Amino acid sequence: MKQLSASRSVTLRLKFPNKIGMLGKITSAVGKMGGDIDAIDIVNTEEGMILRDLTVRTQDDAHLEKIEAALEKLSDVTLLHRSDRTFLLHLGGKIEIKNRIPLKTRDDLSRAYTPGVARVCMAIHEDKNKAFSLTIKKNSVLIVTDGSAVLGLGNIGPEAAMPVMEGKAMLFKEFGGVDAYPICLNTQKTDEIIKTIEAISPGFGGINLEDISSPRCFEIEATLKKRLKIPVFHDDQHGTAVVVLAALINAAKVVKKNLVDLRVVVNGIGAAGVAISKILKDYGVKTLIGCDREGIIYAGRRKGMIPVKREYAKMSNANKEKGDLNDALKGADVFIGVSGPGALSRRGIKNMARDPIVFALANPTPEIMPEDATDIARVVATGRSDYPNQINNVLAFPGIFRGVLDIRASEINTKMDLAAAIAIASMIRKEELSEDYIIPGVFNRRVAKVVAQAVSEAAIKSGVARRDKKVGRGRSKTS
């Protein structure tokens, strides 16, 4: 059964006789159809009639239609209007730009703009590093997409990608205090994307690539990392990988197994699957098997072996195992799915080793629903907020960028990703760990701070920091 969701919340405006018992009939009708009433408000009363707004959580459009049909069957009840609360939230967009300083007098104007601003411009002209301290660059991240791989929606284009990018900007600000700017490009040509980002990069302290399809995303990120002197981070790859590793560190503790000795099967070798596999190898995992639609990936396989998968074969499946996903799962300790709905069966889990760990991360519908797996898997995680153990990138990217901006890092490297994952995992104390609690909640405000500190320290140790350790106290080498 589908879950009721606040994202499917609607307000229904009803008109009916202002008589005792009428509201009870209405709420009963909604309840019988499986709707969940959040609120009931009086709008107006007139000539023996009453207008009320019912705010109802539903499952999907079909469920809403059933609820509305049940209400319309009631005598003397008229459905006047339906308001989708999610659409209402998006009216006019979700973000805005505000001034940090007042602009009320001639003196304010002369210092913020002409003629005073000219001296600041020339100071930056003489030393470009001063842009970090004298402009918004020090706290700004560019979120850029071409709309080719948006959430679970696919290639829907730049305009349709904007609501997601705005939401991402909100998360940057809310959890990391980072000013992020959504830019949706009207091109899906790799070279044009690279050139555009390179051309507009001077105003930003970091680049967050988002929802760009595989395999183009690999080339775009790699090229920009070589050309730019600011961090470039593809969140669909590395943000996902960081949080998966954090969750797996704790899941391994729950089942009392050594993480590096686990047999891990990754299903779906796209952007996220490749990055997850790489970070697990960097952490020390020895046995890693990757699967796609054609089955197990191995060196020498011919079908479907694009360059990314040929490279993947070199770092995985040392014994050149062959077969399908179920073959790969025999004796496996961990399943990590970044593929699609229904990819994992109960039979596959039963073939796994003792106390199997299942991360079914396809969104919005996972490879297997948790209720179909929890009786045979020891630990189950998904990407959804309506089940325990949500693997959500918001645990990673706000803190990672907060850390790199604070220390003015020139890049985000493997050591920094590993530090972020370990920091996230550390947020749950040993005595708190359980099958249903291997990863902190997304609203844990301490996570971003702890991640930022860990990332800053890793940047310093790996030699990519351009500020000293006292940045947190407002001191630096350049400002």
C-alpha positions as CSV (number, residue, x, y, z in Angstrom):
1,M,0.0,0.0,0.0
2,K,1.3,3.5,-0.9
3,Q,2.0,5.9,1.9
4,L,0.1,9.0,2.7
5,S,2.3,12.0,2.1
6,A,2.4,15.7,2.9
7,S,3.7,16.2,-0.6
8,R,0.2,15.0,-1.8
9,S,-1.7,17.2,0.6
10,V,-4.6,19.2,-0.7
11,T,-7.2,21.6,0.6
12,L,-10.7,21.0,-0.4
13,R,-13.2,23.8,-0.1
14,L,-16.7,22.4,0.7
15,K,-20.1,24.1,0.9
16,F,-22.9,22.4,2.9
17,P,-25.8,23.1,5.3
18,N,-24.7,24.4,8.7
19,K,-26.4,21.5,10.5
20,I,-25.3,19.2,13.3
21,G,-23.9,15.9,11.9
22,M,-23.0,17.2,8.4
23,L,-19.3,17.6,9.3
24,G,-19.2,14.1,10.8
25,K,-20.6,12.6,7.5
26,I,-17.9,14.4,5.6
27,T,-15.0,13.3,7.8
28,S,-16.3,9.8,7.8
29,A,-16.4,9.7,4.0
30,V,-12.8,10.9,3.8
31,G,-11.7,8.4,6.4
32,K,-13.4,5.5,4.6
33,M,-11.4,6.4,1.5
34,G,-8.2,6.3,3.4
35,G,-7.6,10.0,3.5
36,D,-5.9,11.7,6.5
37,I,-7.4,15.0,7.6
38,D,-4.8,17.4,8.8
39,A,-7.0,20.5,9.5
40,I,-10.6,21.7,9.2
41,D,-11.1,25.5,8.9
42,I,-14.2,27.6,8.7
43,V,-14.1,30.0,5.7
44,N,-17.5,31.7,5.9
45,T,-21.1,31.2,7.0
46,E,-24.1,32.6,5.1
47,E,-27.9,31.9,4.9
48,G,-27.7,28.6,6.7
49,M,-24.8,27.3,4.7
50,I,-21.1,27.0,5.8
51,L,-17.9,27.0,3.8
52,R,-15.1,24.8,5.3
53,D,-11.6,24.0,4.1
54,L,-10.5,20.4,4.7
55,T,-6.7,19.8,4.4
56,V,-6.2,16.1,3.5
57,R,-3.2,13.9,3.0
58,T,-3.5,11.5,0.1
59,Q,-1.4,8.9,-1.7
60,D,-1.6,10.0,-5.3
61,D,-3.9,11.5,-7.9
62,A,-6.1,8.4,-8.2
63,H,-6.6,8.3,-4.4
64,L,-7.6,12.0,-4.4
65,E,-10.2,11.4,-7.1
66,K,-11.7,8.6,-5.0
67,I,-12.0,10.9,-2.0
68,E,-13.5,13.7,-4.1
69,A,-16.0,11.2,-5.6
70,A,-17.1,10.1,-2.2
71,L,-17.6,13.7,-1.0
72,E,-19.7,14.5,-4.1
73,K,-22.0,11.6,-3.4
74,L,-23.0,13.1,-0.1
75,S,-26.3,15.0,-0.5
76,D,-26.1,18.8,0.0
77,V,-22.3,18.8,-0.1
78,T,-20.7,20.8,-2.9
79,L,-17.0,20.7,-3.7
80,L,-16.2,24.2,-4.7
81,H,-12.4,24.2,-5.1
82,R,-9.3,22.1,-4.7
83,S,-5.9,23.6,-3.8
84,D,-2.7,21.5,-4.2
85,R,-0.6,22.7,-1.2
86,T,2.7,21.6,-2.9
87,F,1.9,23.8,-6.0
88,L,0.9,26.7,-3.7
89,L,4.3,26.4,-2.0
90,H,6.0,26.9,-5.3
91,L,4.1,29.9,-6.5
92,G,6.6,32.6,-7.3
93,G,9.5,30.2,-6.6
94,K,11.0,29.1,-3.3
95,I,14.0,31.4,-2.9
96,E,14.9,35.1,-3.2
97,I,17.9,37.4,-2.9
98,K,18.1,39.9,0.0
99,N,20.5,42.7,0.7
100,R,22.9,42.2,3.6
101,I,23.4,45.9,4.2
102,P,20.8,48.8,4.3
103,L,20.5,51.1,1.3
104,K,18.7,54.2,2.7
105,T,20.9,57.2,2.3
106,R,23.2,58.9,-0.2
107,D,26.1,57.8,1.9
108,D,25.0,54.2,1.8
109,L,24.7,54.4,-2.0
110,S,28.1,56.1,-2.5
111,R,29.8,53.3,-0.5
112,A,27.8,50.3,-1.8
113,Y,27.9,51.5,-5.4
114,T,29.4,54.5,-7.2
115,P,31.8,56.1,-6.6
116,G,33.1,54.0,-3.6
117,V,32.8,50.6,-5.3
118,A,35.4,51.5,-7.9
119,R,38.2,51.3,-5.2
120,V,37.1,47.9,-4.2
121,C,37.0,46.8,-7.9
122,M,40.6,47.9,-8.4
123,A,41.7,46.1,-5.2
124,I,40.4,42.9,-6.6
125,H,41.9,43.7,-10.1
126,E,45.3,43.9,-8.4
127,D,44.7,40.7,-6.3
128,K,42.0,38.3,-7.5
129,N,42.1,36.5,-4.2
130,K,40.5,39.5,-2.6
131,A,37.3,38.5,-4.3
132,F,36.9,35.9,-1.6
133,S,36.8,38.5,1.1
134,L,35.2,41.4,-0.7
135,T,32.4,39.8,-2.6
136,I,29.8,37.1,-2.2
137,K,32.2,34.6,-3.8
138,K,33.4,33.5,-0.3
139,N,30.0,32.0,0.5
140,S,28.6,31.2,-3.0
141,V,28.0,28.0,-4.8
142,L,26.7,27.5,-8.3
143,I,24.1,24.7,-8.6
144,V,24.1,23.8,-12.3
145,T,22.1,21.3,-14.3
146,D,21.0,20.6,-17.9
147,G,17.8,18.9,-16.8
148,S,18.9,15.6,-18.3
149,A,18.5,13.3,-15.2
150,V,16.2,15.0,-12.7
151,L,15.3,12.9,-9.6
152,G,13.4,9.9,-10.9
153,L,11.9,11.9,-13.7
154,G,14.6,11.6,-16.3
155,N,15.3,14.1,-19.1
156,I,12.7,16.8,-18.5
157,G,14.7,19.8,-19.5
158,P,16.1,23.0,-17.8
159,E,12.8,24.8,-17.1
160,A,11.2,21.7,-15.4
161,A,14.4,21.2,-13.4
162,M,14.2,24.6,-11.7
163,P,12.0,23.6,-8.8
164,V,14.5,20.9,-7.8
165,M,17.4,23.3,-8.1
166,E,15.6,25.9,-6.0
167,G,14.9,23.2,-3.4
168,K,18.6,22.3,-3.4
169,A,19.5,26.0,-2.9
170,M,17.1,26.0,0.1
171,L,18.9,23.1,1.6
172,F,22.3,24.7,1.1
173,K,21.2,27.8,3.0
174,E,19.1,26.0,5.7
175,F,21.7,23.5,6.7
176,G,25.0,24.9,5.7
177,G,24.5,28.7,5.6
178,V,25.7,28.6,2.0
179,D,24.3,31.0,-0.6
180,A,23.6,28.8,-3.6
181,Y,22.3,29.9,-7.0
182,P,20.3,27.6,-9.4
183,I,21.4,27.8,-13.0
184,C,19.6,25.6,-15.5
185,L,21.4,25.4,-18.9
186,N,19.5,25.2,-22.2
187,T,22.0,22.7,-23.7
188,Q,23.0,19.1,-23.2
189,K,26.2,19.2,-25.2
190,T,29.1,18.3,-23.0
191,D,31.5,20.9,-24.4
192,E,29.0,23.7,-24.1
193,I,28.2,22.8,-20.5
194,I,31.9,22.8,-19.6
195,K,32.6,26.1,-21.4
196,T,29.6,27.8,-19.8
197,I,30.4,26.8,-16.3
198,E,34.0,27.7,-16.8
199,A,33.0,31.2,-18.1
200,I,30.7,32.0,-15.1
201,S,32.8,30.4,-12.4
202,P,34.7,33.6,-11.2
203,G,31.8,34.7,-9.1
204,F,31.5,31.4,-7.1
205,G,33.5,29.6,-4.4
206,G,32.4,26.2,-5.5
207,I,30.4,24.3,-8.2
208,N,27.7,21.8,-7.5
209,L,26.8,19.7,-10.5
210,E,23.3,18.3,-10.3
211,D,21.0,15.9,-12.3
212,I,23.3,15.6,-15.3
213,S,23.0,12.2,-17.0
214,S,25.6,9.5,-17.1
215,P,28.1,9.0,-18.7
216,R,28.4,12.7,-19.6
217,C,28.5,13.8,-16.0
218,F,31.9,12.0,-15.5
219,E,33.6,13.9,-18.3
220,I,32.0,17.2,-17.3
221,E,33.2,16.9,-13.7
222,A,36.7,15.6,-14.6
223,T,37.3,18.4,-17.1
224,L,36.1,21.2,-14.8
225,K,38.2,19.8,-11.9
226,K,41.3,20.2,-14.1
227,R,40.4,23.7,-15.4
228,L,39.0,25.4,-12.3
229,K,40.7,26.4,-9.0
230,I,37.6,26.0,-7.0
231,P,35.9,22.8,-5.8
232,V,33.7,20.9,-8.3
233,F,31.3,18.4,-6.8
234,H,28.8,16.2,-8.6
235,D,26.3,15.5,-5.8
236,D,24.5,12.7,-7.5
237,Q,27.9,10.8,-7.4
238,H,29.8,11.9,-4.4
239,G,27.1,13.1,-2.1
240,T,25.3,9.8,-2.4
241,A,28.5,7.9,-2.0
242,V,29.4,9.7,1.2
243,V,26.1,9.1,2.9
244,V,26.0,5.4,1.8
245,L,29.5,4.8,3.3
246,A,28.4,6.6,6.5
247,A,25.4,4.3,6.8
248,L,27.3,1.2,5.9
249,I,29.9,1.9,8.5
250,N,27.2,1.8,11.2
251,A,25.3,-1.0,9.6
252,A,28.4,-3.2,9.8
253,K,28.6,-2.4,13.5
254,V,25.0,-3.5,14.0
255,V,25.6,-6.9,12.4
256,K,29.0,-7.2,14.0
257,K,31.0,-7.6,10.8
258,N,34.2,-6.0,9.6
259,L,33.2,-3.6,6.8
260,V,36.4,-4.0,4.8
261,D,35.8,-7.8,4.7
262,L,32.2,-7.6,3.5
263,R,31.1,-8.9,0.1
264,V,29.2,-5.9,-1.4
265,V,27.0,-6.0,-4.5
266,V,26.1,-2.7,-6.2
267,N,23.2,-2.8,-8.6
268,G,23.1,0.1,-11.1
269,I,26.4,1.2,-12.4
270,G,25.6,4.8,-13.3
271,A,26.9,8.0,-11.7
272,A,25.9,7.0,-8.1
273,G,26.9,3.4,-8.5
274,V,30.4,4.2,-9.7
275,A,31.0,6.8,-7.0
276,I,29.6,4.5,-4.2
277,S,31.9,1.7,-5.4
278,K,34.9,4.0,-5.6
279,I,34.5,5.3,-2.1
280,L,34.0,1.8,-0.7
281,K,37.2,0.7,-2.3
282,D,39.0,3.8,-1.0
283,Y,37.7,2.9,2.5
284,G,39.2,-0.6,2.1
285,V,36.4,-2.9,1.0
286,K,38.0,-5.8,-0.7
287,T,35.2,-7.7,-2.5
288,L,33.0,-5.6,-4.7
289,I,30.7,-6.9,-7.5
290,G,28.8,-4.5,-9.8
291,C,25.7,-5.4,-11.8
292,D,23.7,-3.7,-14.5
293,R,20.8,-4.8,-16.8
294,E,23.1,-7.3,-18.5
295,G,24.2,-8.9,-15.2
296,I,27.5,-9.0,-13.4
297,I,30.2,-6.7,-14.8
298,Y,33.5,-8.4,-15.4
299,A,36.7,-7.7,-17.4
300,G,36.2,-9.0,-20.9
301,R,32.4,-8.8,-21.0
302,R,31.3,-7.4,-24.3
303,K,27.7,-6.5,-24.0
304,G,26.9,-3.0,-22.8
305,M,30.5,-2.2,-21.8
306,I,30.8,1.5,-22.3
307,P,34.1,3.1,-21.3
308,V,32.9,3.8,-17.7
309,K,32.0,0.2,-17.2
310,R,35.3,-1.1,-18.7
311,E,37.0,1.0,-16.1
312,Y,34.7,-0.3,-13.4
313,A,35.5,-3.8,-14.3
314,K,39.2,-3.1,-13.6
315,M,38.5,-2.1,-9.9
316,S,35.9,-4.8,-9.1
317,N,35.1,-8.5,-9.4
318,A,38.7,-9.7,-9.2
319,N,37.6,-13.3,-9.8
320,K,35.7,-12.4,-12.9
321,E,32.4,-13.9,-11.7
322,K,29.6,-14.1,-14.2
323,G,25.8,-14.4,-14.1
324,D,22.9,-12.2,-13.0
325,L,22.1,-10.3,-9.9
326,N,20.9,-13.3,-8.0
327,D,24.2,-15.1,-8.8
328,A,26.1,-12.1,-7.4
329,L,24.0,-12.1,-4.2
330,K,25.0,-15.6,-3.2
331,G,26.9,-15.2,0.0
332,A,26.8,-11.4,-0.2
333,D,26.7,-9.4,3.0
334,V,25.5,-6.1,1.4
335,F,23.2,-5.1,-1.4
336,I,23.3,-1.5,-2.6
337,G,20.7,-0.6,-5.2
338,V,20.8,2.5,-7.3
339,S,18.8,1.1,-10.1
340,G,15.0,0.8,-10.3
341,P,11.8,-0.5,-8.7
342,G,11.6,-4.3,-8.2
343,A,15.2,-5.1,-9.1
344,L,15.7,-7.1,-5.9
345,S,13.6,-10.1,-4.9
346,R,13.1,-11.9,-1.6
347,R,14.8,-14.9,-3.1
348,G,17.9,-12.8,-3.8
349,I,18.0,-11.6,-0.1
350,K,17.6,-15.2,1.1
351,N,20.7,-16.2,-0.9
352,M,22.7,-13.6,0.9
353,A,25.0,-14.2,3.9
354,R,23.9,-14.2,7.6
355,D,22.3,-10.8,8.7
356,P,22.1,-9.3,5.2
357,I,22.2,-5.5,4.8
358,V,19.9,-4.1,2.1
359,F,20.2,-0.5,0.8
360,A,17.4,-0.2,-1.7
361,L,17.9,3.4,-2.8
362,A,15.9,3.8,-6.1
363,N,13.6,6.8,-5.7
364,P,10.7,7.1,-5.3
365,T,10.1,3.3,-5.5
366,P,13.0,1.3,-4.2
367,E,14.3,-2.0,-5.5
368,I,12.3,-3.8,-2.9
369,M,9.8,-2.2,-0.5
370,P,11.0,-2.3,3.2
371,E,7.9,-4.2,4.3
372,D,8.9,-7.0,1.9
373,A,12.4,-7.2,3.2
374,T,12.6,-6.5,6.9
375,D,11.7,-10.0,8.0
376,I,14.6,-11.5,6.1
377,A,17.2,-8.7,6.0
378,R,18.8,-7.5,9.3
379,V,19.2,-3.8,8.2
380,V,17.2,-2.1,5.5
381,A,17.7,1.5,4.2
382,T,16.0,3.5,1.4
383,G,16.1,7.0,0.0
384,R,12.6,7.7,1.3
385,S,11.6,9.8,4.3
386,D,8.7,7.6,5.3
387,Y,10.8,4.7,6.3
388,P,13.7,4.4,8.8
389,N,17.3,4.8,7.7
390,Q,16.9,7.4,5.0
391,I,20.0,7.8,2.8
392,N,19.7,11.5,2.0
393,N,22.4,13.6,0.4
394,V,21.4,16.6,2.6
395,L,23.5,14.9,5.3
396,A,26.5,15.5,3.1
397,F,26.6,18.4,0.7
398,P,25.7,21.4,3.0
399,G,28.5,20.4,5.4
400,I,31.0,19.6,2.7
401,F,30.6,22.9,1.0
402,R,30.5,24.8,4.3
403,G,33.9,23.2,5.1
404,V,35.5,23.9,1.7
405,L,34.3,27.5,1.7
406,D,35.5,28.1,5.2
407,I,39.0,26.8,4.3
408,R,38.9,28.1,0.7
409,A,39.8,24.7,-0.6
410,S,40.9,24.4,-4.2
411,E,39.2,21.0,-4.7
412,I,37.2,18.3,-3.0
413,N,39.3,15.1,-2.9
414,T,38.9,11.5,-1.8
415,K,40.3,12.2,1.7
416,M,37.7,14.9,2.2
417,D,34.8,12.6,1.1
418,L,36.0,9.9,3.4
419,A,36.3,12.4,6.3
420,A,32.7,13.5,5.6
421,A,31.4,10.0,5.7
422,I,33.2,9.1,8.9
423,A,31.9,12.3,10.5
424,I,28.3,11.5,9.6
425,A,28.6,8.0,10.9
426,S,30.1,9.3,14.2
427,M,26.9,11.3,14.9
428,I,25.3,8.1,16.2
429,R,26.7,6.9,19.5
430,K,27.4,3.2,20.0
431,E,24.6,2.8,22.5
432,E,22.2,4.4,20.0
433,L,22.9,2.1,17.1
434,S,20.2,-0.3,16.0
435,E,18.7,-1.9,12.9
436,D,16.4,1.1,12.4
437,Y,18.9,3.8,13.3
438,I,22.2,3.7,11.4
439,I,22.2,7.2,10.0
440,P,21.3,10.6,11.6
441,G,18.0,12.3,10.7
442,V,18.1,15.0,8.0
443,F,17.0,17.7,10.6
444,N,19.9,17.0,12.9
445,R,21.5,20.5,12.9
446,R,24.8,19.3,14.2
447,V,25.6,17.1,11.2
448,A,26.6,19.9,8.8
449,K,28.8,21.5,11.5
450,V,30.6,18.2,12.3
451,V,31.0,17.4,8.6
452,A,32.3,20.9,7.8
453,Q,34.9,20.6,10.5
454,A,36.1,17.2,9.3
455,V,36.2,18.3,5.7
456,S,38.2,21.5,6.6
457,E,40.7,19.4,8.6
458,A,41.1,16.9,5.7
459,A,41.6,19.8,3.3
460,I,44.4,21.2,5.4
461,K,46.1,17.7,5.8
462,S,45.8,17.0,2.0
463,G,47.3,20.4,1.1
464,V,44.3,21.9,-0.8
465,A,43.3,24.6,1.8
466,R,44.0,28.2,1.1
467,R,43.2,29.5,4.6
468,D,44.8,28.6,7.9
469,K,43.2,26.5,10.7
470,K,42.0,29.6,12.5
471,V,39.3,30.4,9.9
472,G,36.6,29.5,12.4
473,R,37.8,32.4,14.5
474,G,37.7,34.9,11.6
475,R,41.4,34.8,10.8
476,S,43.0,33.8,7.5
477,K,46.1,34.1,5.4
478,T,44.5,36.2,2.7
479,S,41.9,38.4,4.3
